[in-house]
């Protein structure tokens, strides 16, 4: 099977270079600097929101995926994310890749004034330019994917994100990526989807959690987030028992006619199991 991730990264590199020809890196830094100096954006801590939440659910706004095509082509940023918050989501994940996921930075700009919970910019971030964009449109956190970066790039981008007031969700998929984890990352996400084949296996979270505990030798572990492939409340309960405090769920909600209502029912069922 063709490596989808390699195709996405190649496209992303070209896309960023074209964007820089329209708005330079220096211009973007100036815009972000104004926002930071004037305190225009009031950042919300995604890490704190997940730690304090009874559900820990990060509801994702996603129109399509490379493996499944359109999931909800008509999905409106003006409606669904706000319905997620009303239903009890702890945070939002908004896809901003257009070619492969049908998203756009405009979605975050649209959603930001409509909700009060943290927003994660979910994209394949490989350049400071994308961090500046996230800052400007009002994101609170960004996703850094180990499979897309070297450990040095990941460390540099984490530092740059923090300088912009953005938290970092560091995503790993395999035990070989445990070395990416350092005390600078605000959260560590375990992706249950293989980004090369897009095959999903939620058991990956349990395997990585165990190895992460062994690697830290009982020291305080980072806040853990399980991503993708979560489709039932029972899985949430099992993941929470394994040490996870965040649960990123998208397709389970987005493929239905009313994602907010589906989330509301999901949370109700989840809490009934806990009780």
Secondary structure, DSSP 8 states (H G I E B T S, - for coil): ---HHHHHHHHHHHHHHHHHHHS-HHHHHHHHHHHHHTT-S----HHHHHHH-SS-EEEEE-SEETTTEES-TT--TTTHHHHHHHHT-SEEEEE--STTT---HHHHHHHHTT--SEEEEES---SHHHHHHHHHHT-SEEEEEGGGS-HHHHHHHHHHHHHTT-EEEEEE-SGGGGGG--TT-SEEEEE-B-TTT--B-THHHHHHHHHHHHHHTTS---EEEEES---SHHHHHHHHHTTEEEEEE-HHHHTSS-HHHHHHHHHHHHHHHH-
